[in-house]
Amino acid sequence: MTDELSYNQALNFLEVFFDRVIKDQNIKNEFKSIIKGAREEKTVPIRGLHEKLMRYRKEYNEYILFTEKEKEMIDDLMHFWG
């Protein structure tokens, strides 16, 4: 797998993941904008995205459970891109 494929795959996963776990459309759009910028920079800013997601969950008291596959993927992304 090339680096380009790996970052694109990671960003594709994050796009779908954030769409599922973030209900507020304005916040969802912020995440989409960050992902768009990450695609242009060819990187995955997983730590910043994770921190932003945790702040969102706390502020909006929105704790949608992550699936086991999502937990594993986030852990893998943190190790690879973090």
LINKA-V662945 format. One record per residue. PHI is phi as a letter, one per 20 degrees, with the letter a starting at -180 (999 if undefined). PSI is psi in degrees with one decimal (999 if undefined). OMEGA is omega as a letter, one per 20 degrees, with the letter a starting at -180 (999 if undefined). Layout:
# LINKA-V662945
phi->{PHI/PHI}
psi->{PSI/PSI}
omega->{OMEGA/OMEGA}
This chain:
# LINKA-V662945
phi->{999/f/g/f/f/f/f/f/f/f/f/f/g/f/g/f/f/f/f/f/e/d/e/f/f/f/f/g/f/f/f/f/f/f/f/f/f/f/f/f/e/l/b/c/e/f/f/f/f/f/f/f/f/f/f/g/g/f/f/e/l/c/d/f/f/e/f/f/f/f/g/f/f/f/f/f/f/f/f/e/d/e}
psi->{131.5/162.5/-38.6/-44.8/-42.0/-42.0/-36.1/-41.7/-42.3/-45.4/-35.3/-46.0/-47.9/-37.8/-48.1/-43.3/-50.7/-35.5/-34.5/-40.5/-6.6/122.0/-31.2/120.2/-37.3/-43.9/-41.0/-41.3/-35.9/-44.0/-40.1/-38.9/-41.1/-42.6/-38.9/-45.3/-37.5/-37.2/-40.8/-35.9/-8.8/52.8/171.9/100.7/61.9/-39.5/-46.4/-41.3/-41.5/-45.3/-42.5/-41.0/-43.0/-39.2/-43.3/-48.5/-42.3/-47.4/-41.3/-0.1/47.2/99.4/63.6/129.4/142.6/144.7/164.5/-40.6/-40.9/-42.7/-44.7/-43.0/-42.7/-43.6/-44.7/-43.0/-39.3/-39.1/-39.9/-44.1/-12.1/999}
omega->{r/r/a/r/a/r/r/r/r/a/r/r/a/r/r/a/a/r/a/a/r/a/a/a/r/r/r/r/r/r/r/r/r/r/r/r/r/r/r/a/a/r/r/a/a/a/r/r/r/r/r/r/a/r/r/a/a/a/a/a/a/a/r/a/r/r/r/r/r/r/r/a/r/r/r/a/r/a/a/a/a/999}
